[in-house]
């Protein structure tokens, strides 16, 4: 028979300090307006139009200004576009990602 020591702390022990995850942030911790580097991974065959496609997505999201960045080939199949964008509020941040997701050649945007 195996006995369990009821006095030792377990993972579910409420008195143990909670581990904090560095990636968890309250939704209101992002301060707008903000400038950040948007990175878009796309199918390489779209390299000629990706910058214009991302710029159009930004306009549809209600952003003004320009998308400054040059597409780069990351491999045989994929390319990447890095550009700095200025976001005035959360609604336009969300709208930007929605619009970029509509671009058929985009694999990911971070």
Gaussian input, Z-matrix of N, CA and C with variables (Angstrom, degrees):
# hf/3-21g

backbone

0 1
 N
 C     1     B1
 C     2     B2     1     A1
 N     3     B3     2     A2     1     D1
 C     4     B4     3     A3     2     D2
 C     5     B5     4     A4     3     D3
 N     6     B6     5     A5     4     D4
 C     7     B7     6     A6     5     D5
 C     8     B8     7     A7     6     D6
 N     9     B9     8     A8     7     D7
 C    10    B10     9     A9     8     D8
 C    11    B11    10    A10     9     D9
 N    12    B12    11    A11    10    D10
 C    13    B13    12    A12    11    D11
 C    14    B14    13    A13    12    D12
 N    15    B15    14    A14    13    D13
 C    16    B16    15    A15    14    D14
 C    17    B17    16    A16    15    D15
 N    18    B18    17    A17    16    D16
 C    19    B19    18    A18    17    D17
 C    20    B20    19    A19    18    D18
 N    21    B21    20    A20    19    D19
 C    22    B22    21    A21    20    D20
 C    23    B23    22    A22    21    D21
 N    24    B24    23    A23    22    D22
 C    25    B25    24    A24    23    D23
 C    26    B26    25    A25    24    D24
 N    27    B27    26    A26    25    D25
 C    28    B28    27    A27    26    D26
 C    29    B29    28    A28    27    D27
 N    30    B30    29    A29    28    D28
 C    31    B31    30    A30    29    D29
 C    32    B32    31    A31    30    D30
 N    33    B33    32    A32    31    D31
 C    34    B34    33    A33    32    D32
 C    35    B35    34    A34    33    D33
 N    36    B36    35    A35    34    D34
 C    37    B37    36    A36    35    D35
 C    38    B38    37    A37    36    D36
 N    39    B39    38    A38    37    D37
 C    40    B40    39    A39    38    D38
 C    41    B41    40    A40    39    D39
 N    42    B42    41    A41    40    D40
 C    43    B43    42    A42    41    D41
 C    44    B44    43    A43    42    D42
 N    45    B45    44    A44    43    D43
 C    46    B46    45    A45    44    D44
 C    47    B47    46    A46    45    D45
 N    48    B48    47    A47    46    D46
 C    49    B49    48    A48    47    D47
 C    50    B50    49    A49    48    D48
 N    51    B51    50    A50    49    D49
 C    52    B52    51    A51    50    D50
 C    53    B53    52    A52    51    D51
 N    54    B54    53    A53    52    D52
 C    55    B55    54    A54    53    D53
 C    56    B56    55    A55    54    D54
 N    57    B57    56    A56    55    D55
 C    58    B58    57    A57    56    D56
 C    59    B59    58    A58    57    D57
 N    60    B60    59    A59    58    D58
 C    61    B61    60    A60    59    D59
 C    62    B62    61    A61    60    D60
 N    63    B63    62    A62    61    D61
 C    64    B64    63    A63    62    D62
 C    65    B65    64    A64    63    D63
 N    66    B66    65    A65    64    D64
 C    67    B67    66    A66    65    D65
 C    68    B68    67    A67    66    D66
 N    69    B69    68    A68    67    D67
 C    70    B70    69    A69    68    D68
 C    71    B71    70    A70    69    D69
 N    72    B72    71    A71    70    D70
 C    73    B73    72    A72    71    D71
 C    74    B74    73    A73    72    D72
 N    75    B75    74    A74    73    D73
 C    76    B76    75    A75    74    D74
 C    77    B77    76    A76    75    D75
 N    78    B78    77    A77    76    D76
 C    79    B79    78    A78    77    D77
 C    80    B80    79    A79    78    D78
 N    81    B81    80    A80    79    D79
 C    82    B82    81    A81    80    D80
 C    83    B83    82    A82    81    D81
 N    84    B84    83    A83    82    D82
 C    85    B85    84    A84    83    D83
 C    86    B86    85    A85    84    D84
 N    87    B87    86    A86    85    D85
 C    88    B88    87    A87    86    D86
 C    89    B89    88    A88    87    D87
 N    90    B90    89    A89    88    D88
 C    91    B91    90    A90    89    D89
 C    92    B92    91    A91    90    D90
 N    93    B93    92    A92    91    D91
 C    94    B94    93    A93    92    D92
 C    95    B95    94    A94    93    D93
 N    96    B96    95    A95    94    D94
 C    97    B97    96    A96    95    D95
 C    98    B98    97    A97    96    D96
 N    99    B99    98    A98    97    D97
 C   100   B100    99    A99    98    D98
 C   101   B101   100   A100    99    D99
 N   102   B102   101   A101   100   D100
 C   103   B103   102   A102   101   D101
 C   104   B104   103   A103   102   D102
 N   105   B105   104   A104   103   D103
 C   106   B106   105   A105   104   D104
 C   107   B107   106   A106   105   D105
 N   108   B108   107   A107   106   D106
 C   109   B109   108   A108   107   D107
 C   110   B110   109   A109   108   D108
 N   111   B111   110   A110   109   D109
 C   112   B112   111   A111   110   D110
 C   113   B113   112   A112   111   D111
 N   114   B114   113   A113   112   D112
 C   115   B115   114   A114   113   D113
 C   116   B116   115   A115   114   D114
 N   117   B117   116   A116   115   D115
 C   118   B118   117   A117   116   D116
 C   119   B119   118   A118   117   D117
 N   120   B120   119   A119   118   D118
 C   121   B121   120   A120   119   D119
 C   122   B122   121   A121   120   D120
 N   123   B123   122   A122   121   D121
 C   124   B124   123   A123   122   D122
 C   125   B125   124   A124   123   D123
 N   126   B126   125   A125   124   D124
 C   127   B127   126   A126   125   D125
 C   128   B128   127   A127   126   D126
 N   129   B129   128   A128   127   D127
 C   130   B130   129   A129   128   D128
 C   131   B131   130   A130   129   D129
 N   132   B132   131   A131   130   D130
 C   133   B133   132   A132   131   D131
 C   134   B134   133   A133   132   D132
 N   135   B135   134   A134   133   D133
 C   136   B136   135   A135   134   D134
 C   137   B137   136   A136   135   D135
 N   138   B138   137   A137   136   D136
 C   139   B139   138   A138   137   D137
 C   140   B140   139   A139   138   D138
 N   141   B141   140   A140   139   D139
 C   142   B142   141   A141   140   D140
 C   143   B143   142   A142   141   D141
 N   144   B144   143   A143   142   D142
 C   145   B145   144   A144   143   D143
 C   146   B146   145   A145   144   D144
 N   147   B147   146   A146   145   D145
 C   148   B148   147   A147   146   D146
 C   149   B149   148   A148   147   D147
 N   150   B150   149   A149   148   D148
 C   151   B151   150   A150   149   D149
 C   152   B152   151   A151   150   D150
 N   153   B153   152   A152   151   D151
 C   154   B154   153   A153   152   D152
 C   155   B155   154   A154   153   D153
 N   156   B156   155   A155   154   D154
 C   157   B157   156   A156   155   D155
 C   158   B158   157   A157   156   D156
 N   159   B159   158   A158   157   D157
 C   160   B160   159   A159   158   D158
 C   161   B161   160   A160   159   D159
 N   162   B162   161   A161   160   D160
 C   163   B163   162   A162   161   D161
 C   164   B164   163   A163   162   D162
 N   165   B165   164   A164   163   D163
 C   166   B166   165   A165   164   D164
 C   167   B167   166   A166   165   D165
 N   168   B168   167   A167   166   D166
 C   169   B169   168   A168   167   D167
 C   170   B170   169   A169   168   D168
 N   171   B171   170   A170   169   D169
 C   172   B172   171   A171   170   D170
 C   173   B173   172   A172   171   D171
 N   174   B174   173   A173   172   D172
 C   175   B175   174   A174   173   D173
 C   176   B176   175   A175   174   D174
 N   177   B177   176   A176   175   D175
 C   178   B178   177   A177   176   D176
 C   179   B179   178   A178   177   D177
 N   180   B180   179   A179   178   D178
 C   181   B181   180   A180   179   D179
 C   182   B182   181   A181   180   D180
 N   183   B183   182   A182   181   D181
 C   184   B184   183   A183   182   D182
 C   185   B185   184   A184   183   D183
 N   186   B186   185   A185   184   D184
 C   187   B187   186   A186   185   D185
 C   188   B188   187   A187   186   D186
 N   189   B189   188   A188   187   D187
 C   190   B190   189   A189   188   D188
 C   191   B191   190   A190   189   D189
 N   192   B192   191   A191   190   D190
 C   193   B193   192   A192   191   D191
 C   194   B194   193   A193   192   D192
 N   195   B195   194   A194   193   D193
 C   196   B196   195   A195   194   D194
 C   197   B197   196   A196   195   D195
 N   198   B198   197   A197   196   D196
 C   199   B199   198   A198   197   D197
 C   200   B200   199   A199   198   D198
 N   201   B201   200   A200   199   D199
 C   202   B202   201   A201   200   D200
 C   203   B203   202   A202   201   D201
 N   204   B204   203   A203   202   D202
 C   205   B205   204   A204   203   D203
 C   206   B206   205   A205   204   D204
 N   207   B207   206   A206   205   D205
 C   208   B208   207   A207   206   D206
 C   209   B209   208   A208   207   D207
 N   210   B210   209   A209   208   D208
 C   211   B211   210   A210   209   D209
 C   212   B212   211   A211   210   D210
 N   213   B213   212   A212   211   D211
 C   214   B214   213   A213   212   D212
 C   215   B215   214   A214   213   D213
 N   216   B216   215   A215   214   D214
 C   217   B217   216   A216   215   D215
 C   218   B218   217   A217   216   D216
 N   219   B219   218   A218   217   D217
 C   220   B220   219   A219   218   D218
 C   221   B221   220   A220   219   D219
 N   222   B222   221   A221   220   D220
 C   223   B223   222   A222   221   D221
 C   224   B224   223   A223   222   D222
 N   225   B225   224   A224   223   D223
 C   226   B226   225   A225   224   D224
 C   227   B227   226   A226   225   D225
 N   228   B228   227   A227   226   D226
 C   229   B229   228   A228   227   D227
 C   230   B230   229   A229   228   D228
 N   231   B231   230   A230   229   D229
 C   232   B232   231   A231   230   D230
 C   233   B233   232   A232   231   D231
 N   234   B234   233   A233   232   D232
 C   235   B235   234   A234   233   D233
 C   236   B236   235   A235   234   D234
 N   237   B237   236   A236   235   D235
 C   238   B238   237   A237   236   D236
 C   239   B239   238   A238   237   D237
 N   240   B240   239   A239   238   D238
 C   241   B241   240   A240   239   D239
 C   242   B242   241   A241   240   D240
 N   243   B243   242   A242   241   D241
 C   244   B244   243   A243   242   D242
 C   245   B245   244   A244   243   D243
 N   246   B246   245   A245   244   D244
 C   247   B247   246   A246   245   D245
 C   248   B248   247   A247   246   D246
 N   249   B249   248   A248   247   D247
 C   250   B250   249   A249   248   D248
 C   251   B251   250   A250   249   D249
 N   252   B252   251   A251   250   D250
 C   253   B253   252   A252   251   D251
 C   254   B254   253   A253   252   D252
 N   255   B255   254   A254   253   D253
 C   256   B256   255   A255   254   D254
 C   257   B257   256   A256   255   D255
 N   258   B258   257   A257   256   D256
 C   259   B259   258   A258   257   D257
 C   260   B260   259   A259   258   D258
 N   261   B261   260   A260   259   D259
 C   262   B262   261   A261   260   D260
 C   263   B263   262   A262   261   D261
 N   264   B264   263   A263   262   D262
 C   265   B265   264   A264   263   D263
 C   266   B266   265   A265   264   D264
 N   267   B267   266   A266   265   D265
 C   268   B268   267   A267   266   D266
 C   269   B269   268   A268   267   D267
 N   270   B270   269   A269   268   D268
 C   271   B271   270   A270   269   D269
 C   272   B272   271   A271   270   D270
 N   273   B273   272   A272   271   D271
 C   274   B274   273   A273   272   D272
 C   275   B275   274   A274   273   D273
 N   276   B276   275   A275   274   D274
 C   277   B277   276   A276   275   D275
 C   278   B278   277   A277   276   D276
 N   279   B279   278   A278   277   D277
 C   280   B280   279   A279   278   D278
 C   281   B281   280   A280   279   D279
 N   282   B282   281   A281   280   D280
 C   283   B283   282   A282   281   D281
 C   284   B284   283   A283   282   D282
 N   285   B285   284   A284   283   D283
 C   286   B286   285   A285   284   D284
 C   287   B287   286   A286   285   D285
 N   288   B288   287   A287   286   D286
 C   289   B289   288   A288   287   D287
 C   290   B290   289   A289   288   D288
 N   291   B291   290   A290   289   D289
 C   292   B292   291   A291   290   D290
 C   293   B293   292   A292   291   D291
 N   294   B294   293   A293   292   D292
 C   295   B295   294   A294   293   D293
 C   296   B296   295   A295   294   D294
 N   297   B297   296   A296   295   D295
 C   298   B298   297   A297   296   D296
 C   299   B299   298   A298   297   D297
 N   300   B300   299   A299   298   D298
 C   301   B301   300   A300   299   D299
 C   302   B302   301   A301   300   D300
 N   303   B303   302   A302   301   D301
 C   304   B304   303   A303   302   D302
 C   305   B305   304   A304   303   D303
 N   306   B306   305   A305   304   D304
 C   307   B307   306   A306   305   D305
 C   308   B308   307   A307   306   D306
 N   309   B309   308   A308   307   D307
 C   310   B310   309   A309   308   D308
 C   311   B311   310   A310   309   D309
 N   312   B312   311   A311   310   D310
 C   313   B313   312   A312   311   D311
 C   314   B314   313   A313   312   D312
 N   315   B315   314   A314   313   D313
 C   316   B316   315   A315   314   D314
 C   317   B317   316   A316   315   D315
 N   318   B318   317   A317   316   D316
 C   319   B319   318   A318   317   D317
 C   320   B320   319   A319   318   D318
 N   321   B321   320   A320   319   D319
 C   322   B322   321   A321   320   D320
 C   323   B323   322   A322   321   D321
 N   324   B324   323   A323   322   D322
 C   325   B325   324   A324   323   D323
 C   326   B326   325   A325   324   D324
 N   327   B327   326   A326   325   D325
 C   328   B328   327   A327   326   D326
 C   329   B329   328   A328   327   D327

   B1=1.4440
   B2=1.5213
   B3=1.3469
   B4=1.4577
   B5=1.5106
   B6=1.3301
   B7=1.4551
   B8=1.5200
   B9=1.3117
   B10=1.4584
   B11=1.5097
   B12=1.3308
   B13=1.4617
   B14=1.5272
   B15=1.3066
   B16=1.4641
   B17=1.5266
   B18=1.3267
   B19=1.4617
   B20=1.5203
   B21=1.3268
   B22=1.4630
   B23=1.5272
   B24=1.3281
   B25=1.4650
   B26=1.5218
   B27=1.3061
   B28=1.4629
   B29=1.5100
   B30=1.3130
   B31=1.4674
   B32=1.5251
   B33=1.3144
   B34=1.4594
   B35=1.5229
   B36=1.3349
   B37=1.4630
   B38=1.5309
   B39=1.3091
   B40=1.4677
   B41=1.5182
   B42=1.3270
   B43=1.4535
   B44=1.5278
   B45=1.3099
   B46=1.4589
   B47=1.5204
   B48=1.3434
   B49=1.4610
   B50=1.5261
   B51=1.3156
   B52=1.4553
   B53=1.5198
   B54=1.3220
   B55=1.4634
   B56=1.5150
   B57=1.3118
   B58=1.4588
   B59=1.5205
   B60=1.2961
   B61=1.4502
   B62=1.5223
   B63=1.3197
   B64=1.4635
   B65=1.5158
   B66=1.3386
   B67=1.4549
   B68=1.5188
   B69=1.3209
   B70=1.4552
   B71=1.5228
   B72=1.3180
   B73=1.4578
   B74=1.5167
   B75=1.3002
   B76=1.4715
   B77=1.5222
   B78=1.3090
   B79=1.4680
   B80=1.5276
   B81=1.3214
   B82=1.4606
   B83=1.5289
   B84=1.3413
   B85=1.4606
   B86=1.5218
   B87=1.3288
   B88=1.4579
   B89=1.5207
   B90=1.3064
   B91=1.4662
   B92=1.5160
   B93=1.3042
   B94=1.4593
   B95=1.5110
   B96=1.3059
   B97=1.4571
   B98=1.5260
   B99=1.3436
   B100=1.4461
   B101=1.5095
   B102=1.3173
   B103=1.4626
   B104=1.5161
   B105=1.3251
   B106=1.4544
   B107=1.5145
   B108=1.3268
   B109=1.4526
   B110=1.5236
   B111=1.3003
   B112=1.4545
   B113=1.5230
   B114=1.3214
   B115=1.4619
   B116=1.5192
   B117=1.3093
   B118=1.4524
   B119=1.5261
   B120=1.3233
   B121=1.4585
   B122=1.5327
   B123=1.3181
   B124=1.4583
   B125=1.5258
   B126=1.3329
   B127=1.4651
   B128=1.5212
   B129=1.2938
   B130=1.4548
   B131=1.5295
   B132=1.3046
   B133=1.4712
   B134=1.5287
   B135=1.3246
   B136=1.4717
   B137=1.5259
   B138=1.3201
   B139=1.4627
   B140=1.5289
   B141=1.3204
   B142=1.4669
   B143=1.5293
   B144=1.3366
   B145=1.4671
   B146=1.5271
   B147=1.3212
   B148=1.4736
   B149=1.5258
   B150=1.3237
   B151=1.4613
   B152=1.5243
   B153=1.3211
   B154=1.4652
   B155=1.5275
   B156=1.3364
   B157=1.4686
   B158=1.5273
   B159=1.3339
   B160=1.4654
   B161=1.5277
   B162=1.3331
   B163=1.4663
   B164=1.5292
   B165=1.3222
   B166=1.4712
   B167=1.5274
   B168=1.3371
   B169=1.4722
   B170=1.5195
   B171=1.3285
   B172=1.4676
   B173=1.5304
   B174=1.3207
   B175=1.4691
   B176=1.5230
   B177=1.3301
   B178=1.4664
   B179=1.5220
   B180=1.3356
   B181=1.4641
   B182=1.5272
   B183=1.3316
   B184=1.4579
   B185=1.5180
   B186=1.3229
   B187=1.4627
   B188=1.5117
   B189=1.3105
   B190=1.4543
   B191=1.5193
   B192=1.2979
   B193=1.4526
   B194=1.5123
   B195=1.3045
   B196=1.4571
   B197=1.5246
   B198=1.3007
   B199=1.4579
   B200=1.5209
   B201=1.3097
   B202=1.4564
   B203=1.5205
   B204=1.2984
   B205=1.4535
   B206=1.5087
   B207=1.2966
   B208=1.4549
   B209=1.5206
   B210=1.3360
   B211=1.4585
   B212=1.5238
   B213=1.3165
   B214=1.4599
   B215=1.5207
   B216=1.3001
   B217=1.4540
   B218=1.5134
   B219=1.3195
   B220=1.4632
   B221=1.5248
   B222=1.2882
   B223=1.4594
   B224=1.5078
   B225=1.3130
   B226=1.4498
   B227=1.5260
   B228=1.3316
   B229=1.4606
   B230=1.5137
   B231=1.3296
   B232=1.4655
   B233=1.5168
   B234=1.3150
   B235=1.4537
   B236=1.5121
   B237=1.3209
   B238=1.4651
   B239=1.5144
   B240=1.3072
   B241=1.4536
   B242=1.5134
   B243=1.3121
   B244=1.4656
   B245=1.5133
   B246=1.3147
   B247=1.4543
   B248=1.5247
   B249=1.3042
   B250=1.4597
   B251=1.5161
   B252=1.3302
   B253=1.4626
   B254=1.5249
   B255=1.3132
   B256=1.4628
   B257=1.5142
   B258=1.3188
   B259=1.4564
   B260=1.5235
   B261=1.3537
   B262=1.4621
   B263=1.5247
   B264=1.3495
   B265=1.4654
   B266=1.5284
   B267=1.3305
   B268=1.4708
   B269=1.5218
   B270=1.3032
   B271=1.4655
   B272=1.5251
   B273=1.3254
   B274=1.4642
   B275=1.5236
   B276=1.3221
   B277=1.4733
   B278=1.5300
   B279=1.3244
   B280=1.4587
   B281=1.5268
   B282=1.3276
   B283=1.4676
   B284=1.5294
   B285=1.3299
   B286=1.4585
   B287=1.5228
   B288=1.3312
   B289=1.4643
   B290=1.5273
   B291=1.3111
   B292=1.4726
   B293=1.5283
   B294=1.3242
   B295=1.4647
   B296=1.5207
   B297=1.3189
   B298=1.4704
   B299=1.5259
   B300=1.3183
   B301=1.4693
   B302=1.5244
   B303=1.3130
   B304=1.4673
   B305=1.5282
   B306=1.3328
   B307=1.4599
   B308=1.5297
   B309=1.3243
   B310=1.4625
   B311=1.5356
   B312=1.3002
   B313=1.4647
   B314=1.5243
   B315=1.3295
   B316=1.4579
   B317=1.5279
   B318=1.3119
   B319=1.4607
   B320=1.5184
   B321=1.3406
   B322=1.4698
   B323=1.5139
   B324=1.3221
   B325=1.4668
   B326=1.5129
   B327=1.3203
   B328=1.4588
   B329=1.5161
   A1=109.02
   A2=115.74
   A3=121.63
   A4=108.32
   A5=115.26
   A6=119.95
   A7=109.40
   A8=115.64
   A9=121.69
   A10=108.28
   A11=115.88
   A12=120.80
   A13=108.16
   A14=117.08
   A15=122.68
   A16=112.53
   A17=118.10
   A18=120.00
   A19=113.24
   A20=118.59
   A21=119.22
   A22=110.03
   A23=117.09
   A24=119.99
   A25=110.76
   A26=116.24
   A27=122.68
   A28=109.21
   A29=115.50
   A30=120.17
   A31=111.49
   A32=116.06
   A33=117.98
   A34=112.75
   A35=117.23
   A36=121.43
   A37=109.46
   A38=116.45
   A39=121.30
   A40=112.73
   A41=118.37
   A42=119.92
   A43=112.43
   A44=117.48
   A45=120.78
   A46=109.19
   A47=117.97
   A48=119.66
   A49=110.69
   A50=116.10
   A51=121.18
   A52=109.51
   A53=115.75
   A54=120.16
   A55=108.63
   A56=115.93
   A57=118.11
   A58=108.79
   A59=115.75
   A60=122.41
   A61=107.76
   A62=118.40
   A63=119.61
   A64=113.41
   A65=117.80
   A66=120.61
   A67=113.28
   A68=117.36
   A69=120.38
   A70=109.49
   A71=115.26
   A72=120.18
   A73=108.29
   A74=115.78
   A75=117.37
   A76=109.57
   A77=116.14
   A78=121.20
   A79=111.96
   A80=117.50
   A81=119.56
   A82=113.46
   A83=118.11
   A84=119.41
   A85=112.61
   A86=118.35
   A87=121.04
   A88=107.91
   A89=115.78
   A90=121.51
   A91=109.98
   A92=115.98
   A93=122.72
   A94=109.16
   A95=118.70
   A96=127.55
   A97=110.90
   A98=115.68
   A99=119.47
   A100=110.43
   A101=114.77
   A102=122.44
   A103=106.09
   A104=116.76
   A105=119.00
   A106=110.03
   A107=115.03
   A108=120.57
   A109=109.50
   A110=115.35
   A111=122.56
   A112=107.22
   A113=115.99
   A114=120.48
   A115=108.61
   A116=114.78
   A117=121.31
   A118=108.61
   A119=116.69
   A120=122.89
   A121=106.12
   A122=116.45
   A123=120.91
   A124=110.82
   A125=115.74
   A126=120.65
   A127=108.62
   A128=115.75
   A129=121.96
   A130=113.33
   A131=118.25
   A132=119.22
   A133=112.02
   A134=118.10
   A135=121.90
   A136=112.63
   A137=117.02
   A138=120.56
   A139=113.42
   A140=117.73
   A141=120.74
   A142=112.33
   A143=117.43
   A144=119.17
   A145=114.57
   A146=118.68
   A147=119.65
   A148=112.57
   A149=117.53
   A150=119.43
   A151=110.65
   A152=117.36
   A153=121.15
   A154=110.52
   A155=117.43
   A156=120.73
   A157=111.18
   A158=116.96
   A159=121.09
   A160=110.06
   A161=117.36
   A162=120.77
   A163=110.48
   A164=117.57
   A165=120.96
   A166=110.98
   A167=116.65
   A168=120.33
   A169=109.94
   A170=116.81
   A171=120.75
   A172=110.69
   A173=117.18
   A174=120.21
   A175=111.27
   A176=117.17
   A177=120.50
   A178=111.50
   A179=116.88
   A180=121.65
   A181=111.78
   A182=116.84
   A183=120.18
   A184=114.14
   A185=117.41
   A186=120.31
   A187=109.88
   A188=115.96
   A189=120.88
   A190=107.83
   A191=116.91
   A192=120.26
   A193=109.56
   A194=116.41
   A195=119.41
   A196=110.80
   A197=115.02
   A198=122.12
   A199=105.60
   A200=116.34
   A201=120.89
   A202=107.72
   A203=115.23
   A204=120.44
   A205=109.02
   A206=116.53
   A207=121.60
   A208=109.38
   A209=117.02
   A210=119.25
   A211=110.39
   A212=116.18
   A213=121.69
   A214=108.30
   A215=115.48
   A216=119.99
   A217=108.86
   A218=115.93
   A219=121.01
   A220=111.64
   A221=117.55
   A222=121.52
   A223=108.81
   A224=115.72
   A225=119.70
   A226=112.33
   A227=116.87
   A228=120.70
   A229=114.66
   A230=117.20
   A231=120.37
   A232=111.77
   A233=115.48
   A234=122.42
   A235=108.49
   A236=116.94
   A237=120.14
   A238=109.46
   A239=113.84
   A240=121.55
   A241=106.73
   A242=116.70
   A243=121.86
   A244=107.57
   A245=116.27
   A246=119.64
   A247=109.78
   A248=115.27
   A249=120.90
   A250=108.63
   A251=115.50
   A252=120.66
   A253=109.14
   A254=115.75
   A255=122.23
   A256=108.17
   A257=116.65
   A258=122.63
   A259=108.42
   A260=118.43
   A261=120.33
   A262=114.57
   A263=117.81
   A264=119.20
   A265=110.64
   A266=116.03
   A267=121.89
   A268=111.62
   A269=118.28
   A270=121.30
   A271=110.97
   A272=116.37
   A273=118.93
   A274=111.95
   A275=116.95
   A276=120.01
   A277=108.77
   A278=116.54
   A279=121.06
   A280=110.66
   A281=116.87
   A282=121.11
   A283=111.03
   A284=117.81
   A285=120.98
   A286=110.62
   A287=117.18
   A288=119.92
   A289=111.69
   A290=117.64
   A291=120.83
   A292=109.93
   A293=116.47
   A294=120.65
   A295=111.80
   A296=118.01
   A297=120.31
   A298=110.17
   A299=117.24
   A300=120.93
   A301=111.66
   A302=118.31
   A303=122.13
   A304=113.06
   A305=118.14
   A306=121.42
   A307=107.44
   A308=116.11
   A309=121.59
   A310=113.83
   A311=118.01
   A312=120.24
   A313=113.54
   A314=118.94
   A315=121.66
   A316=110.91
   A317=115.27
   A318=121.71
   A319=110.84
   A320=117.01
   A321=121.37
   A322=109.91
   A323=115.38
   A324=122.25
   A325=107.24
   A326=116.43
   A327=120.96
   A328=109.64
   D1=137.70
   D2=179.34
   D3=-101.95
   D4=131.09
   D5=177.71
   D6=-103.24
   D7=141.02
   D8=178.17
   D9=-103.80
   D10=129.20
   D11=178.21
   D12=-76.96
   D13=108.64
   D14=-177.06
   D15=-73.99
   D16=-11.08
   D17=-177.07
   D18=-91.40
   D19=-14.62
   D20=-179.36
   D21=-81.85
   D22=143.66
   D23=-178.87
   D24=-67.55
   D25=147.38
   D26=176.36
   D27=-120.43
   D28=174.45
   D29=-179.89
   D30=-63.16
   D31=-27.61
   D32=-178.75
   D33=-92.90
   D34=4.15
   D35=-179.91
   D36=-64.98
   D37=121.24
   D38=-176.51
   D39=-69.41
   D40=-19.89
   D41=-178.60
   D42=-82.52
   D43=-14.46
   D44=179.13
   D45=-72.34
   D46=142.19
   D47=179.62
   D48=-66.24
   D49=139.51
   D50=179.99
   D51=-75.47
   D52=135.96
   D53=175.61
   D54=-75.75
   D55=135.83
   D56=179.51
   D57=-100.69
   D58=139.73
   D59=178.22
   D60=-94.29
   D61=127.83
   D62=-177.90
   D63=-68.35
   D64=-14.20
   D65=-178.19
   D66=-92.95
   D67=-10.60
   D68=179.12
   D69=-86.64
   D70=123.01
   D71=178.66
   D72=-136.50
   D73=145.01
   D74=174.06
   D75=-61.98
   D76=148.89
   D77=-177.38
   D78=-58.08
   D79=-29.51
   D80=-177.75
   D81=-88.30
   D82=9.54
   D83=-178.78
   D84=-81.69
   D85=-13.31
   D86=176.21
   D87=-85.17
   D88=127.41
   D89=-177.91
   D90=-102.27
   D91=126.08
   D92=178.36
   D93=-105.11
   D94=152.95
   D95=-3.05
   D96=-71.20
   D97=156.77
   D98=178.90
   D99=-143.19
   D100=148.17
   D101=173.60
   D102=-108.47
   D103=133.12
   D104=176.71
   D105=-147.96
   D106=163.41
   D107=179.99
   D108=-89.22
   D109=112.66
   D110=176.84
   D111=-87.05
   D112=132.84
   D113=177.75
   D114=-121.02
   D115=127.29
   D116=-178.27
   D117=-120.59
   D118=125.91
   D119=175.37
   D120=-101.47
   D121=129.06
   D122=-173.83
   D123=-139.67
   D124=161.99
   D125=175.51
   D126=-68.21
   D127=133.77
   D128=-172.38
   D129=-59.22
   D130=-31.01
   D131=-179.04
   D132=-65.20
   D133=-12.67
   D134=178.40
   D135=-96.13
   D136=10.40
   D137=-174.65
   D138=-57.06
   D139=-35.61
   D140=-177.47
   D141=-66.46
   D142=-26.48
   D143=-174.27
   D144=-116.84
   D145=-2.63
   D146=-171.31
   D147=-62.92
   D148=-40.37
   D149=-178.96
   D150=-63.02
   D151=-44.16
   D152=178.25
   D153=-66.78
   D154=-37.90
   D155=179.14
   D156=-62.98
   D157=-43.66
   D158=179.39
   D159=-67.78
   D160=-38.75
   D161=177.92
   D162=-63.07
   D163=-41.21
   D164=177.66
   D165=-65.58
   D166=-38.77
   D167=177.16
   D168=-61.80
   D169=-40.70
   D170=179.05
   D171=-63.85
   D172=-41.14
   D173=177.50
   D174=-63.72
   D175=-42.93
   D176=178.12
   D177=-64.03
   D178=-27.37
   D179=178.55
   D180=-81.19
   D181=-3.26
   D182=177.80
   D183=89.75
   D184=14.94
   D185=178.44
   D186=-89.82
   D187=147.67
   D188=175.48
   D189=-113.88
   D190=168.83
   D191=-178.06
   D192=100.61
   D193=-161.47
   D194=-176.64
   D195=-129.08
   D196=156.26
   D197=173.67
   D198=-93.51
   D199=112.46
   D200=-178.47
   D201=-108.10
   D202=116.97
   D203=179.73
   D204=171.61
   D205=152.30
   D206=179.33
   D207=-112.03
   D208=133.92
   D209=175.21
   D210=-64.08
   D211=144.67
   D212=178.04
   D213=-131.44
   D214=145.40
   D215=178.08
   D216=-83.80
   D217=122.80
   D218=-179.03
   D219=-94.97
   D220=-18.67
   D221=-178.31
   D222=-176.37
   D223=-164.94
   D224=-178.67
   D225=-72.38
   D226=-32.42
   D227=-176.37
   D228=-102.71
   D229=-30.97
   D230=-169.48
   D231=-120.80
   D232=149.41
   D233=172.93
   D234=-123.88
   D235=169.95
   D236=177.88
   D237=-137.30
   D238=145.55
   D239=175.55
   D240=-124.14
   D241=122.95
   D242=175.04
   D243=-113.81
   D244=129.65
   D245=179.65
   D246=-150.86
   D247=150.87
   D248=178.21
   D249=-89.96
   D250=129.62
   D251=178.15
   D252=-122.63
   D253=149.15
   D254=176.93
   D255=-107.29
   D256=121.31
   D257=-176.17
   D258=-114.23
   D259=120.21
   D260=-178.19
   D261=-81.34
   D262=-25.18
   D263=-177.46
   D264=-160.75
   D265=169.16
   D266=-176.17
   D267=-63.56
   D268=-38.28
   D269=-178.89
   D270=-58.87
   D271=-41.54
   D272=-179.78
   D273=-76.41
   D274=-28.65
   D275=173.49
   D276=-62.29
   D277=-49.70
   D278=179.36
   D279=-61.06
   D280=-43.62
   D281=-179.44
   D282=-62.81
   D283=-37.69
   D284=179.02
   D285=-60.90
   D286=-47.54
   D287=-179.70
   D288=-65.83
   D289=-35.53
   D290=176.30
   D291=-62.54
   D292=-46.02
   D293=-178.26
   D294=-68.03
   D295=-39.78
   D296=178.40
   D297=-65.22
   D298=-35.94
   D299=178.98
   D300=-63.97
   D301=-21.86
   D302=178.80
   D303=-77.32
   D304=-14.58
   D305=-179.75
   D306=-75.49
   D307=118.59
   D308=-173.26
   D309=-59.42
   D310=-32.69
   D311=-176.01
   D312=-83.74
   D313=-6.27
   D314=-176.62
   D315=-82.13
   D316=127.88
   D317=175.86
   D318=-91.01
   D319=-41.18
   D320=-178.47
   D321=-157.50
   D322=154.61
   D323=174.40
   D324=-138.96
   D325=128.79
   D326=178.60
   D327=-133.86

